[in-house]
Structure formats: structure tokens, C-alpha cells
């Protein structure tokens, strides 16, 4: 493995990446290792959206930022 991530090797590219669904309901892998995945931007947007939801739209005041 790598310091902060899964090992990068030729067997883990393109269609061989991790499935983006997990055993936990509504929990998905959104980073670059998931398939289909949206990389760092997807992870950041997902984290921001969840934070806004938990804070009852205090970050966006109910406006869509994208």
C-alpha cells in the first residue's frame, strides 16, 4: 500500500478500480480509487454537501453553488 491510500498497480486501473458502493447503506467511495468515481472534486463536493446538510443549509443558505 501507499502511505495514505491503496497500492497503485496496473491491476487497479480503469474498470478494475474499487466498486463505489459499500456495504453501508448510502455510503459510497467517491475518490479516484472508486469506479465510477469523481476523484478529488467529487470527494470535496460530497463532503461539503453533507456538511451543509448537517448544518441545516448554514453554509449555502439554501442556494445551489454548482
mmCIF file of the N, C-alpha and C atoms, coordinates in Angstrom:
data_MODEL
# 
_entry.id   MODEL 
# 
loop_
_atom_site.group_PDB 
_atom_site.id 
_atom_site.type_symbol 
_atom_site.label_atom_id 
_atom_site.label_alt_id 
_atom_site.label_comp_id 
_atom_site.label_asym_id 
_atom_site.label_entity_id 
_atom_site.label_seq_id 
_atom_site.pdbx_PDB_ins_code 
_atom_site.Cartn_x 
_atom_site.Cartn_y 
_atom_site.Cartn_z 
_atom_site.occupancy 
_atom_site.B_iso_or_equiv 
_atom_site.pdbx_formal_charge 
_atom_site.auth_seq_id 
_atom_site.auth_comp_id 
_atom_site.auth_asym_id 
_atom_site.auth_atom_id 
_atom_site.pdbx_PDB_model_num 
ATOM 1   N N  . UNK A 1 1  ? 0.812   -1.191 0.000   1.00 0.00 ? 1  UNK A N  1 
ATOM 2   C CA . UNK A 1 1  ? 0.000   0.000  0.000   1.00 0.00 ? 1  UNK A CA 1 
ATOM 3   C C  . UNK A 1 1  ? 0.854   1.253  0.000   1.00 0.00 ? 1  UNK A C  1 
ATOM 4   N N  . UNK A 1 2  ? 0.220   2.354  -0.201  1.00 0.00 ? 2  UNK A N  1 
ATOM 5   C CA . UNK A 1 2  ? 0.888   3.643  -0.162  1.00 0.00 ? 2  UNK A CA 1 
ATOM 6   C C  . UNK A 1 2  ? 0.724   4.244  1.228   1.00 0.00 ? 2  UNK A C  1 
ATOM 7   N N  . UNK A 1 3  ? 1.332   5.371  1.462   1.00 0.00 ? 3  UNK A N  1 
ATOM 8   C CA . UNK A 1 3  ? 1.286   5.999  2.781   1.00 0.00 ? 3  UNK A CA 1 
ATOM 9   C C  . UNK A 1 3  ? -0.139  6.348  3.188   1.00 0.00 ? 3  UNK A C  1 
ATOM 10  N N  . UNK A 1 4  ? -0.938  6.859  2.281   1.00 0.00 ? 4  UNK A N  1 
ATOM 11  C CA . UNK A 1 4  ? -2.273  7.314  2.624   1.00 0.00 ? 4  UNK A CA 1 
ATOM 12  C C  . UNK A 1 4  ? -3.367  6.671  1.778   1.00 0.00 ? 4  UNK A C  1 
ATOM 13  N N  . UNK A 1 5  ? -3.052  5.704  0.966   1.00 0.00 ? 5  UNK A N  1 
ATOM 14  C CA . UNK A 1 5  ? -4.022  5.188  0.012   1.00 0.00 ? 5  UNK A CA 1 
ATOM 15  C C  . UNK A 1 5  ? -3.739  3.720  -0.259  1.00 0.00 ? 5  UNK A C  1 
ATOM 16  N N  . UNK A 1 6  ? -4.539  3.143  -1.127  1.00 0.00 ? 6  UNK A N  1 
ATOM 17  C CA . UNK A 1 6  ? -4.314  1.776  -1.568  1.00 0.00 ? 6  UNK A CA 1 
ATOM 18  C C  . UNK A 1 6  ? -3.114  1.717  -2.486  1.00 0.00 ? 6  UNK A C  1 
ATOM 19  N N  . UNK A 1 7  ? -2.551  0.547  -2.616  1.00 0.00 ? 7  UNK A N  1 
ATOM 20  C CA . UNK A 1 7  ? -1.415  0.391  -3.520  1.00 0.00 ? 7  UNK A CA 1 
ATOM 21  C C  . UNK A 1 7  ? -1.835  0.700  -4.946  1.00 0.00 ? 7  UNK A C  1 
ATOM 22  N N  . UNK A 1 8  ? -0.993  1.374  -5.672  1.00 0.00 ? 8  UNK A N  1 
ATOM 23  C CA . UNK A 1 8  ? -1.254  1.671  -7.078  1.00 0.00 ? 8  UNK A CA 1 
ATOM 24  C C  . UNK A 1 8  ? -0.505  0.655  -7.923  1.00 0.00 ? 8  UNK A C  1 
ATOM 25  N N  . UNK A 1 9  ? -1.220  -0.121 -8.689  1.00 0.00 ? 9  UNK A N  1 
ATOM 26  C CA . UNK A 1 9  ? -0.577  -1.070 -9.583  1.00 0.00 ? 9  UNK A CA 1 
ATOM 27  C C  . UNK A 1 9  ? -1.427  -1.230 -10.838 1.00 0.00 ? 9  UNK A C  1 
ATOM 28  N N  . UNK A 1 10 ? -0.879  -1.806 -11.885 1.00 0.00 ? 10 UNK A N  1 
ATOM 29  C CA . UNK A 1 10 ? -1.598  -1.908 -13.154 1.00 0.00 ? 10 UNK A CA 1 
ATOM 30  C C  . UNK A 1 10 ? -2.931  -2.651 -13.060 1.00 0.00 ? 10 UNK A C  1 
ATOM 31  N N  . UNK A 1 11 ? -3.106  -3.491 -12.067 1.00 0.00 ? 11 UNK A N  1 
ATOM 32  C CA . UNK A 1 11 ? -4.357  -4.243 -11.939 1.00 0.00 ? 11 UNK A CA 1 
ATOM 33  C C  . UNK A 1 11 ? -5.487  -3.404 -11.360 1.00 0.00 ? 11 UNK A C  1 
ATOM 34  N N  . UNK A 1 12 ? -5.199  -2.178 -10.923 1.00 0.00 ? 12 UNK A N  1 
ATOM 35  C CA . UNK A 1 12 ? -6.213  -1.327 -10.307 1.00 0.00 ? 12 UNK A CA 1 
ATOM 36  C C  . UNK A 1 12 ? -6.539  -0.097 -11.150 1.00 0.00 ? 12 UNK A C  1 
ATOM 37  N N  . UNK A 1 13 ? -6.431  -0.194 -12.451 1.00 0.00 ? 13 UNK A N  1 
ATOM 38  C CA . UNK A 1 13 ? -6.735  0.945  -13.304 1.00 0.00 ? 13 UNK A CA 1 
ATOM 39  C C  . UNK A 1 13 ? -8.027  0.729  -14.080 1.00 0.00 ? 13 UNK A C  1 
ATOM 40  N N  . UNK A 1 14 ? -8.590  1.814  -14.557 1.00 0.00 ? 14 UNK A N  1 
ATOM 41  C CA . UNK A 1 14 ? -9.797  1.862  -15.385 1.00 0.00 ? 14 UNK A CA 1 
ATOM 42  C C  . UNK A 1 14 ? -10.934 1.051  -14.766 1.00 0.00 ? 14 UNK A C  1 
ATOM 43  N N  . UNK A 1 15 ? -11.379 -0.014 -15.399 1.00 0.00 ? 15 UNK A N  1 
ATOM 44  C CA . UNK A 1 15 ? -12.542 -0.763 -14.907 1.00 0.00 ? 15 UNK A CA 1 
ATOM 45  C C  . UNK A 1 15 ? -12.235 -1.637 -13.695 1.00 0.00 ? 15 UNK A C  1 
ATOM 46  N N  . UNK A 1 16 ? -10.985 -1.762 -13.324 1.00 0.00 ? 16 UNK A N  1 
ATOM 47  C CA . UNK A 1 16 ? -10.603 -2.621 -12.201 1.00 0.00 ? 16 UNK A CA 1 
ATOM 48  C C  . UNK A 1 16 ? -10.495 -1.876 -10.876 1.00 0.00 ? 16 UNK A C  1 
ATOM 49  N N  . UNK A 1 17 ? -10.955 -0.625 -10.843 1.00 0.00 ? 17 UNK A N  1 
ATOM 50  C CA . UNK A 1 17 ? -10.928 0.120  -9.585  1.00 0.00 ? 17 UNK A CA 1 
ATOM 51  C C  . UNK A 1 17 ? -11.982 -0.426 -8.642  1.00 0.00 ? 17 UNK A C  1 
ATOM 52  N N  . UNK A 1 18 ? -11.947 0.000  -7.381  1.00 0.00 ? 18 UNK A N  1 
ATOM 53  C CA . UNK A 1 18 ? -12.907 -0.466 -6.378  1.00 0.00 ? 18 UNK A CA 1 
ATOM 54  C C  . UNK A 1 18 ? -14.323 -0.055 -6.752  1.00 0.00 ? 18 UNK A C  1 
ATOM 55  N N  . UNK A 1 19 ? -15.284 -0.898 -6.434  1.00 0.00 ? 19 UNK A N  1 
ATOM 56  C CA . UNK A 1 19 ? -16.682 -0.548 -6.646  1.00 0.00 ? 19 UNK A CA 1 
ATOM 57  C C  . UNK A 1 19 ? -17.005 0.647  -5.755  1.00 0.00 ? 19 UNK A C  1 
ATOM 58  N N  . UNK A 1 20 ? -17.766 1.607  -6.272  1.00 0.00 ? 20 UNK A N  1 
ATOM 59  C CA . UNK A 1 20 ? -18.037 2.812  -5.485  1.00 0.00 ? 20 UNK A CA 1 
ATOM 60  C C  . UNK A 1 20 ? -19.072 2.583  -4.391  1.00 0.00 ? 20 UNK A C  1 
ATOM 61  N N  . UNK A 1 21 ? -19.738 1.453  -4.385  1.00 0.00 ? 21 UNK A N  1 
ATOM 62  C CA . UNK A 1 21 ? -20.728 1.157  -3.338  1.00 0.00 ? 21 UNK A CA 1 
ATOM 63  C C  . UNK A 1 21 ? -20.079 0.360  -2.206  1.00 0.00 ? 21 UNK A C  1 
ATOM 64  N N  . UNK A 1 22 ? -20.516 0.615  -1.000  1.00 0.00 ? 22 UNK A N  1 
ATOM 65  C CA . UNK A 1 22 ? -20.011 -0.123 0.154   1.00 0.00 ? 22 UNK A CA 1 
ATOM 66  C C  . UNK A 1 22 ? -21.143 -0.922 0.775   1.00 0.00 ? 22 UNK A C  1 
ATOM 67  N N  . UNK A 1 23 ? -20.830 -1.702 1.789   1.00 0.00 ? 23 UNK A N  1 
ATOM 68  C CA . UNK A 1 23 ? -21.854 -2.488 2.485   1.00 0.00 ? 23 UNK A CA 1 
ATOM 69  C C  . UNK A 1 23 ? -22.760 -1.615 3.339   1.00 0.00 ? 23 UNK A C  1 
ATOM 70  N N  . UNK A 1 24 ? -22.327 -0.402 3.628   1.00 0.00 ? 24 UNK A N  1 
ATOM 71  C CA . UNK A 1 24 ? -23.100 0.515  4.462   1.00 0.00 ? 24 UNK A CA 1 
ATOM 72  C C  . UNK A 1 24 ? -24.053 1.301  3.568   1.00 0.00 ? 24 UNK A C  1 
ATOM 73  N N  . UNK A 1 25 ? -25.329 1.280  3.910   1.00 0.00 ? 25 UNK A N  1 
ATOM 74  C CA . UNK A 1 25 ? -26.338 1.949  3.101   1.00 0.00 ? 25 UNK A CA 1 
ATOM 75  C C  . UNK A 1 25 ? -26.005 3.438  2.948   1.00 0.00 ? 25 UNK A C  1 
ATOM 76  N N  . UNK A 1 26 ? -26.070 3.931  1.720   1.00 0.00 ? 26 UNK A N  1 
ATOM 77  C CA . UNK A 1 26 ? -25.842 5.331  1.359   1.00 0.00 ? 26 UNK A CA 1 
ATOM 78  C C  . UNK A 1 26 ? -24.418 5.819  1.614   1.00 0.00 ? 26 UNK A C  1 
ATOM 79  N N  . UNK A 1 27 ? -23.454 4.922  1.744   1.00 0.00 ? 27 UNK A N  1 
ATOM 80  C CA . UNK A 1 27 ? -22.047 5.309  1.869   1.00 0.00 ? 27 UNK A CA 1 
ATOM 81  C C  . UNK A 1 27 ? -21.323 4.846  0.613   1.00 0.00 ? 27 UNK A C  1 
ATOM 82  N N  . UNK A 1 28 ? -20.710 5.775  -0.098  1.00 0.00 ? 28 UNK A N  1 
ATOM 83  C CA . UNK A 1 28 ? -20.058 5.478  -1.360  1.00 0.00 ? 28 UNK A CA 1 
ATOM 84  C C  . UNK A 1 28 ? -18.608 5.925  -1.329  1.00 0.00 ? 28 UNK A C  1 
ATOM 85  N N  . UNK A 1 29 ? -17.779 5.262  -2.119  1.00 0.00 ? 29 UNK A N  1 
ATOM 86  C CA . UNK A 1 29 ? -16.397 5.673  -2.307  1.00 0.00 ? 29 UNK A CA 1 
ATOM 87  C C  . UNK A 1 29 ? -16.403 6.700  -3.431  1.00 0.00 ? 29 UNK A C  1 
ATOM 88  N N  . UNK A 1 30 ? -15.962 7.917  -3.182  1.00 0.00 ? 30 UNK A N  1 
ATOM 89  C CA . UNK A 1 30 ? -16.036 8.963  -4.203  1.00 0.00 ? 30 UNK A CA 1 
ATOM 90  C C  . UNK A 1 30 ? -14.678 9.439  -4.698  1.00 0.00 ? 30 UNK A C  1 
ATOM 91  N N  . UNK A 1 31 ? -13.616 8.913  -4.158  1.00 0.00 ? 31 UNK A N  1 
ATOM 92  C CA . UNK A 1 31 ? -12.293 9.350  -4.583  1.00 0.00 ? 31 UNK A CA 1 
ATOM 93  C C  . UNK A 1 31 ? -11.864 8.711  -5.890  1.00 0.00 ? 31 UNK A C  1 
ATOM 94  N N  . UNK A 1 32 ? -10.641 8.908  -6.236  1.00 0.00 ? 32 UNK A N  1 
ATOM 95  C CA . UNK A 1 32 ? -10.113 8.422  -7.507  1.00 0.00 ? 32 UNK A CA 1 
ATOM 96  C C  . UNK A 1 32 ? -10.042 6.904  -7.576  1.00 0.00 ? 32 UNK A C  1 
ATOM 97  N N  . UNK A 1 33 ? -10.070 6.207  -6.453  1.00 0.00 ? 33 UNK A N  1 
ATOM 98  C CA . UNK A 1 33 ? -9.965  4.746  -6.458  1.00 0.00 ? 33 UNK A CA 1 
ATOM 99  C C  . UNK A 1 33 ? -11.294 4.050  -6.714  1.00 0.00 ? 33 UNK A C  1 
ATOM 100 N N  . UNK A 1 34 ? -12.402 4.758  -6.647  1.00 0.00 ? 34 UNK A N  1 
ATOM 101 C CA . UNK A 1 34 ? -13.707 4.128  -6.847  1.00 0.00 ? 34 UNK A CA 1 
ATOM 102 C C  . UNK A 1 34 ? -14.141 4.162  -8.295  1.00 0.00 ? 34 UNK A C  1 
ATOM 103 N N  . UNK A 1 35 ? -14.950 3.170  -8.684  1.00 0.00 ? 35 UNK A N  1 
ATOM 104 C CA . UNK A 1 35 ? -15.481 3.150  -10.041 1.00 0.00 ? 35 UNK A CA 1 
ATOM 105 C C  . UNK A 1 35 ? -16.986 2.970  -9.986  1.00 0.00 ? 35 UNK A C  1 
ATOM 106 N N  . UNK A 1 36 ? -17.803 3.774  -10.598 1.00 0.00 ? 36 UNK A N  1 
ATOM 107 C CA . UNK A 1 36 ? -17.346 5.024  -11.167 1.00 0.00 ? 36 UNK A CA 1 
ATOM 108 C C  . UNK A 1 36 ? -17.012 6.007  -10.060 1.00 0.00 ? 36 UNK A C  1 
ATOM 109 N N  . UNK A 1 37 ? -16.025 6.812  -10.264 1.00 0.00 ? 37 UNK A N  1 
ATOM 110 C CA . UNK A 1 37 ? -15.597 7.765  -9.257  1.00 0.00 ? 37 UNK A CA 1 
ATOM 111 C C  . UNK A 1 37 ? -15.376 9.133  -9.845  1.00 0.00 ? 37 UNK A C  1 
ATOM 112 N N  . UNK A 1 38 ? -15.393 10.138 -9.024  1.00 0.00 ? 38 UNK A N  1 
ATOM 113 C CA . UNK A 1 38 ? -15.257 11.509 -9.481  1.00 0.00 ? 38 UNK A CA 1 
ATOM 114 C C  . UNK A 1 38 ? -14.017 12.183 -8.915  1.00 0.00 ? 38 UNK A C  1 
ATOM 115 N N  . UNK A 1 39 ? -13.118 11.400 -8.376  1.00 0.00 ? 39 UNK A N  1 
ATOM 116 C CA . UNK A 1 39 ? -11.848 11.937 -7.920  1.00 0.00 ? 39 UNK A CA 1 
ATOM 117 C C  . UNK A 1 39 ? -11.965 12.911 -6.763  1.00 0.00 ? 39 UNK A C  1 
ATOM 118 N N  . UNK A 1 40 ? -10.974 13.742 -6.634  1.00 0.00 ? 40 UNK A N  1 
ATOM 119 C CA . UNK A 1 40 ? -10.872 14.686 -5.522  1.00 0.00 ? 40 UNK A CA 1 
ATOM 120 C C  . UNK A 1 40 ? -12.038 15.667 -5.509  1.00 0.00 ? 40 UNK A C  1 
ATOM 121 N N  . UNK A 1 41 ? -12.428 16.177 -6.675  1.00 0.00 ? 41 UNK A N  1 
ATOM 122 C CA . UNK A 1 41 ? -13.527 17.143 -6.738  1.00 0.00 ? 41 UNK A CA 1 
ATOM 123 C C  . UNK A 1 41 ? -14.820 16.514 -6.219  1.00 0.00 ? 41 UNK A C  1 
ATOM 124 N N  . UNK A 1 42 ? -15.096 15.284 -6.620  1.00 0.00 ? 42 UNK A N  1 
ATOM 125 C CA . UNK A 1 42 ? -16.295 14.600 -6.137  1.00 0.00 ? 42 UNK A CA 1 
ATOM 126 C C  . UNK A 1 42 ? -16.279 14.403 -4.634  1.00 0.00 ? 42 UNK A C  1 
ATOM 127 N N  . UNK A 1 43 ? -15.098 14.067 -4.099  1.00 0.00 ? 43 UNK A N  1 
ATOM 128 C CA . UNK A 1 43 ? -14.980 13.886 -2.652  1.00 0.00 ? 43 UNK A CA 1 
ATOM 129 C C  . UNK A 1 43 ? -15.206 15.203 -1.917  1.00 0.00 ? 43 UNK A C  1 
ATOM 130 N N  . UNK A 1 44 ? -14.647 16.284 -2.436  1.00 0.00 ? 44 UNK A N  1 
ATOM 131 C CA . UNK A 1 44 ? -14.820 17.594 -1.797  1.00 0.00 ? 44 UNK A CA 1 
ATOM 132 C C  . UNK A 1 44 ? -16.266 18.074 -1.853  1.00 0.00 ? 44 UNK A C  1 
ATOM 133 N N  . UNK A 1 45 ? -16.896 17.938 -3.010  1.00 0.00 ? 45 UNK A N  1 
ATOM 134 C CA . UNK A 1 45 ? -18.291 18.363 -3.136  1.00 0.00 ? 45 UNK A CA 1 
ATOM 135 C C  . UNK A 1 45 ? -19.187 17.527 -2.234  1.00 0.00 ? 45 UNK A C  1 
ATOM 136 N N  . UNK A 1 46 ? -18.919 16.225 -2.175  1.00 0.00 ? 46 UNK A N  1 
ATOM 137 C CA . UNK A 1 46 ? -19.702 15.346 -1.315  1.00 0.00 ? 46 UNK A CA 1 
ATOM 138 C C  . UNK A 1 46 ? -19.564 15.741 0.150   1.00 0.00 ? 46 UNK A C  1 
ATOM 139 N N  . UNK A 1 47 ? -18.333 16.000 0.593   1.00 0.00 ? 47 UNK A N  1 
ATOM 140 C CA . UNK A 1 47 ? -18.099 16.391 1.984   1.00 0.00 ? 47 UNK A CA 1 
ATOM 141 C C  . UNK A 1 47 ? -18.756 17.738 2.292   1.00 0.00 ? 47 UNK A C  1 
ATOM 142 N N  . UNK A 1 48 ? -18.642 18.679 1.374   1.00 0.00 ? 48 UNK A N  1 
ATOM 143 C CA . UNK A 1 48 ? -19.247 19.993 1.577   1.00 0.00 ? 48 UNK A CA 1 
ATOM 144 C C  . UNK A 1 48 ? -20.772 19.881 1.635   1.00 0.00 ? 48 UNK A C  1 
ATOM 145 N N  . UNK A 1 49 ? -21.345 19.090 0.729   1.00 0.00 ? 49 UNK A N  1 
ATOM 146 C CA . UNK A 1 49 ? -22.801 18.924 0.694   1.00 0.00 ? 49 UNK A CA 1 
ATOM 147 C C  . UNK A 1 49 ? -23.313 18.283 1.974   1.00 0.00 ? 49 UNK A C  1 
ATOM 148 N N  . UNK A 1 50 ? -22.602 17.267 2.463   1.00 0.00 ? 50 UNK A N  1 
ATOM 149 C CA . UNK A 1 50 ? -23.006 16.633 3.713   1.00 0.00 ? 50 UNK A CA 1 
ATOM 150 C C  . UNK A 1 50 ? -22.889 17.606 4.876   1.00 0.00 ? 50 UNK A C  1 
ATOM 151 N N  . UNK A 1 51 ? -21.808 18.370 4.918   1.00 0.00 ? 51 UNK A N  1 
ATOM 152 C CA . UNK A 1 51 ? -21.639 19.357 5.984   1.00 0.00 ? 51 UNK A CA 1 
ATOM 153 C C  . UNK A 1 51 ? -22.770 20.374 5.965   1.00 0.00 ? 51 UNK A C  1 
ATOM 154 N N  . UNK A 1 52 ? -23.130 20.842 4.788   1.00 0.00 ? 52 UNK A N  1 
ATOM 155 C CA . UNK A 1 52 ? -24.210 21.811 4.654   1.00 0.00 ? 52 UNK A CA 1 
ATOM 156 C C  . UNK A 1 52 ? -25.540 21.209 5.102   1.00 0.00 ? 52 UNK A C  1 
ATOM 157 N N  . UNK A 1 53 ? -25.753 19.954 4.749   1.00 0.00 ? 53 UNK A N  1 
ATOM 158 C CA . UNK A 1 53 ? -26.983 19.269 5.165   1.00 0.00 ? 53 UNK A CA 1 
ATOM 159 C C  . UNK A 1 53 ? -27.048 19.160 6.683   1.00 0.00 ? 53 UNK A C  1 
ATOM 160 N N  . UNK A 1 54 ? -25.935 18.756 7.296   1.00 0.00 ? 54 UNK A N  1 
ATOM 161 C CA . UNK A 1 54 ? -25.888 18.604 8.758   1.00 0.00 ? 54 UNK A CA 1 
ATOM 162 C C  . UNK A 1 54 ? -26.035 19.946 9.476   1.00 0.00 ? 54 UNK A C  1 
ATOM 163 N N  . UNK A 1 55 ? -25.551 21.004 8.839   1.00 0.00 ? 55 UNK A N  1 
ATOM 164 C CA . UNK A 1 55 ? -25.644 22.345 9.438   1.00 0.00 ? 55 UNK A CA 1 
ATOM 165 C C  . UNK A 1 55 ? -26.915 23.076 9.015   1.00 0.00 ? 55 UNK A C  1 
ATOM 166 N N  . UNK A 1 56 ? -27.852 22.340 8.431   1.00 0.00 ? 56 UNK A N  1 
ATOM 167 C CA . UNK A 1 56 ? -29.156 22.882 8.026   1.00 0.00 ? 56 UNK A CA 1 
ATOM 168 C C  . UNK A 1 56 ? -29.007 24.082 7.089   1.00 0.00 ? 56 UNK A C  1 
ATOM 169 N N  . UNK A 1 57 ? -28.201 23.919 6.054   1.00 0.00 ? 57 UNK A N  1 
ATOM 170 C CA . UNK A 1 57 ? -28.000 24.919 4.993   1.00 0.00 ? 57 UNK A CA 1 
ATOM 171 C C  . UNK A 1 57 ? -27.370 26.224 5.475   1.00 0.00 ? 57 UNK A C  1 
ATOM 172 N N  . UNK A 1 58 ? -26.643 26.190 6.562   1.00 0.00 ? 58 UNK A N  1 
ATOM 173 C CA . UNK A 1 58 ? -25.991 27.412 7.046   1.00 0.00 ? 58 UNK A CA 1 
ATOM 174 C C  . UNK A 1 58 ? -24.797 27.812 6.181   1.00 0.00 ? 58 UNK A C  1 
ATOM 175 N N  . UNK A 1 59 ? -24.227 26.868 5.444   1.00 0.00 ? 59 UNK A N  1 
ATOM 176 C CA . UNK A 1 59 ? -23.098 27.195 4.572   1.00 0.00 ? 59 UNK A CA 1 
ATOM 177 C C  . UNK A 1 59 ? -23.564 27.837 3.272   1.00 0.00 ? 59 UNK A C  1 
ATOM 178 N N  . UNK A 1 60 ? -24.643 27.330 2.711   1.00 0.00 ? 60 UNK A N  1 
ATOM 179 C CA . UNK A 1 60 ? -25.108 27.814 1.407   1.00 0.00 ? 60 UNK A CA 1 
ATOM 180 C C  . UNK A 1 60 ? -26.372 28.671 1.502   1.00 0.00 ? 60 UNK A C  1 
ATOM 181 N N  . UNK A 1 61 ? -26.962 28.706 2.671   1.00 0.00 ? 61 UNK A N  1 
ATOM 182 C CA . UNK A 1 61 ? -28.237 29.434 2.859   1.00 0.00 ? 61 UNK A CA 1 
ATOM 183 C C  . UNK A 1 61 ? -29.284 29.001 1.854   1.00 0.00 ? 61 UNK A C  1 
ATOM 184 N N  . UNK A 1 62 ? -29.260 27.693 1.513   1.00 0.00 ? 62 UNK A N  1 
ATOM 185 C CA . UNK A 1 62 ? -30.262 27.128 0.625   1.00 0.00 ? 62 UNK A CA 1 
ATOM 186 C C  . UNK A 1 62 ? -30.018 27.342 -0.849  1.00 0.00 ? 62 UNK A C  1 
ATOM 187 N N  . UNK A 1 63 ? -28.916 27.992 -1.209  1.00 0.00 ? 63 UNK A N  1 
ATOM 188 C CA . UNK A 1 63 ? -28.602 28.230 -2.625  1.00 0.00 ? 63 UNK A CA 1 
ATOM 189 C C  . UNK A 1 63 ? -27.700 27.125 -3.159  1.00 0.00 ? 63 UNK A C  1 
ATOM 190 N N  . UNK A 1 64 ? -27.934 26.733 -4.372  1.00 0.00 ? 64 UNK A N  1 
ATOM 191 C CA . UNK A 1 64 ? -27.087 25.725 -5.019  1.00 0.00 ? 64 UNK A CA 1 
ATOM 192 C C  . UNK A 1 64 ? -25.839 26.432 -5.541  1.00 0.00 ? 64 UNK A C  1 
ATOM 193 N N  . UNK A 1 65 ? -24.673 25.909 -5.180  1.00 0.00 ? 65 UNK A N  1 
ATOM 194 C CA . UNK A 1 65 ? -23.414 26.567 -5.565  1.00 0.00 ? 65 UNK A CA 1 
ATOM 195 C C  . UNK A 1 65 ? -22.878 26.086 -6.899  1.00 0.00 ? 65 UNK A C  1 
ATOM 196 N N  . UNK A 1 66 ? -23.341 24.970 -7.397  1.00 0.00 ? 66 UNK A N  1 
ATOM 197 C CA . UNK A 1 66 ? -22.777 24.414 -8.639  1.00 0.00 ? 66 UNK A CA 1 
ATOM 198 C C  . UNK A 1 66 ? -23.599 24.808 -9.835  1.00 0.00 ? 66 UNK A C  1 
# 
